[in-house]
Amino acid sequence: MQFPKKILVIKELTFILPHDFSGSLTDALQEYINYRELNLQNIHIVDIQNTKSTLDVTMSDNESKSCILYGIIEIDENGKYTIVESSGDIPNI
């Protein structure tokens, strides 16, 4: 079996959908992508130690509609996966 070179891991995602949303998971993820692209300048790490859930963070912040705990990992030349991008400390990826 060949191991994948890069993997996206999403441990937790909370995104407040528009009130008139009536779609599928694919539609909801596209809404999230659109929101994220439009708000790139507002992205910041709010809980680097991951002591709160993404739901808690989102619901306690009137400005934000989303919070994500993710990591992009890739395999190195020694066969070990390392995090190359993340939303903070991501335990147990």
URDA-V627905 format. One record per pair of residues at least 6 apart in sequence whose C-alpha atoms are under 8 Angstrom apart, sorted by the first residue. I is the first residue (numbers start at 1). J is the second residue. Records with the same first field share a line. If there is no record, write none. Layout:
# URDA-V627905
I->J ; J
This chain:
# URDA-V627905
4->74 ; 75
5->74 ; 75
6->72 ; 73 ; 74 ; 75
7->72 ; 73 ; 74
8->70 ; 71 ; 72 ; 73
9->70 ; 71 ; 72 ; 73 ; 93
10->68 ; 69 ; 70 ; 71
11->68 ; 69 ; 70
12->53 ; 54 ; 68 ; 69 ; 70
13->54 ; 55 ; 66 ; 67 ; 68 ; 69
14->54 ; 55 ; 58 ; 66 ; 67 ; 68
15->32 ; 58 ; 65 ; 66 ; 67
16->65 ; 66
17->28 ; 31
45->87 ; 88
46->57
47->88
48->87 ; 88 ; 89
49->88 ; 89
50->88 ; 89 ; 90
54->66 ; 67 ; 68 ; 69
55->67
57->67
58->64 ; 65 ; 66 ; 67
68->87
69->86 ; 87 ; 88 ; 90
70->86 ; 87 ; 90
71->83 ; 84 ; 85 ; 86 ; 87 ; 90 ; 93
72->83 ; 84 ; 85 ; 86
73->81 ; 82 ; 83 ; 84 ; 85
74->81 ; 82 ; 83 ; 84
75->81 ; 82
76->82
